[in-house]
Amino acid sequence: MDTQPEEIPVQQIKRNWLKLLIRIAIGLLVVGILIWRTPDRAQLKHALAAAHIGWAIAAGLALFANVFVSALRWEAYLGALEIDMPFATTVRLYFVGTFFNAFLPSGIGGDAYKAVRVGRARGTLTGAFASVFLDRFAGFVALGFIGLIGAAAELAAGDKLRVAAVATVLSVGMLGAAGILLLGGERLLGRGRLIKEHGIGGKLRGAVRAIHAAARHPEAAARGYLMGFVFQALVLGYHLALAKALNLKGISVGGMTGVVVIVSLATIIPLSPGGLGFREAAYVWALGTFGIPRSEALAFALLVLAILLATSLIGGIVYVIAGGEVAPRR
């Protein structure tokens, strides 16, 4: 009987690791299938070897800069929820979060990590989760608007409309869901029949109330959405930089905007870490609609993966050197 409490956590850890390994295997399997089904693998190797280093470095710098932009976005909502935290700590947690986002399933593991760390240190898990949610929310709203702008440009051009049509549907869906959340607030949870006013239901209602209030905070909303647009502009920028690195032909800025929308949503598929495999498949399909050969489209996807992993590993180094703790209030 004495050993039973110790065995349960160990078994749970083993199950969690097994699930993670299975998801990694799924992602690697999808990537392997994409490479195997590429008819001209020699051209794939050539495209990667011939990539322009300068443009690839520019893409990496854009990703690196986005960590600081994201930290500024998160800070806006932390302030609205009266959670005090030095900006240096916010940046450090965001670096660590990017590491967990890249290597944990669904690409949101880092968000949960940040929320738990901040919530425990500041005594408000509800507020911490609300701040992390709103940080992501502002980015998705900006993605929806940028997706609509890019899709409108492509639709006006009247050529190769499949990506533009898909991006339009996804962008309208994101903005519609955002509008419903902002207008509905706690009313979306009903009158307490299914989601109670106490226990876990009460905590969920408290988080929704905090999200609703902070999302309507004028200064926080202005800063959050501004940083959200800057973030998405940098995401589009590093995609265009990598297109230059590989000398991809036939895709416009508006077309690449649609690709970004589709791939961004593919990364949240919870079957592999960070959407591994599904993200690359989305790149191959979307770029292929612009007439880009499969070998070049896959080279683009693999180059994105390499840069994402390289920048995410910086978060792992930050975690090893500086840790992931949040200092207590002074």
C-alpha positions, 0 to 999 in steps of 0.5 A, a space after each residue: 500500500 505504501 508504494 501505490 501513491 508513488 506508482 500512479 504518478 510514474 505510470 501517468 508520466 510513462 503514458 504521457 511520454 508514450 503519447 508524445 512519442 506516438 505523436 512525434 512518430 505520426 509527424 515524422 511519418 507524414 514528413 517521410 511520406 511527403 519526401 517519399 512521394 516527391 518524384 524528383 528527390 534530387 531536385 529537392 536536395 538541390 533546392 535546399 543546397 542552393 538556398 540563399 543563406 542571406 535570405 534564410 538568415 533574414 527569415 530567422 531574424 524575423 522569427 527571433 524578433 517575433 518573440 519580443 513582439 509577442 512578449 509586448 502583446 502579452 504584456 498588454 493583457 497582463 497589465 489589463 488583468 493587473 498581473 505585474 511582471 517585469 518585461 525581462 521575465 515576460 520575454 524569458 517565459 515567451 522564449 521558453 514557451 516557444 520551445 514547448 510549443 515546438 516540441 509538445 502536441 498541438 503547438 499550445 503546450 508553451 501557453 499552458 506552461 506560461 499560464 501555470 507559472 505566472 498563475 502560481 507565482 501571482 496567485 491568479 490562475 484564472 487571470 494568467 490563463 485569461 492573459 495567455 488566451 487573449 495574447 493568442 486571441 489578438 494574434 488570430 484576429 490579426 491573422 484573420 484580417 490579414 488573411 482577408 486582405 490578401 485573399 481580396 487582392 488575389 480574388 481581384 487578380 482573378 487567378 489561381 483562386 483556390 488558396 484565396 477561397 480557402 483563406 477567405 473561409 478560414 479568415 471569416 470563421 476566425 473573425 466570426 468566432 472572435 466577434 461571438 466571444 467578444 459580444 457573448 462573454 459569459 452568456 455563451 456558457 448558459 445559465 448554469 445548467 450544464 456549466 455550473 456556477 461553482 467548482 470547475 465550472 465556476 473557474 471557467 466562468 471566472 476565466 471567461 469574465 476576465 477574458 471578456 473584461 480585458 478584451 474590452 480594455 481600450 489600451 490593452 486592446 489597442 496594444 494587443 491588436 497592434 502587436 498582433 498585426 506586427 507579429 503577423 506581418 513578420 510571419 508573412 515577412 519570413 515566408 517571403 524571405 524564404 521564398 526569395 531564398 529558394 527563388 520561388 516563382 509564381 506566388 504573390 504577396 497576397 497568395 503567400 498571405 493565404 498560405 500563411 493562414 492555412 498553414 497557421 491553422 494546420 499547426 494546431 492539429 493535435 496529432 503531432 508536436 507543433 503540427 509536424 507533418 500536417 504543416 508541411 503537407 499544407 505547404 506542399 498543397 497550398 504552394 502547389 496550387 500556384 504551380 510551384 513544383 512539389 520538390 520546391 514546395 517541400 524544400 520550402 516546408 523543410 526550410 521553414 521547419 529547420 528555422 522554426 526548430 533552430 529558433 525554438 531551441 533558443 528557448 530551450 537554452 534560455 530555460 537551461 540557463 535562466 530557468 522558467 520560474 517567475 520571481 515573487 512579488 516585491 
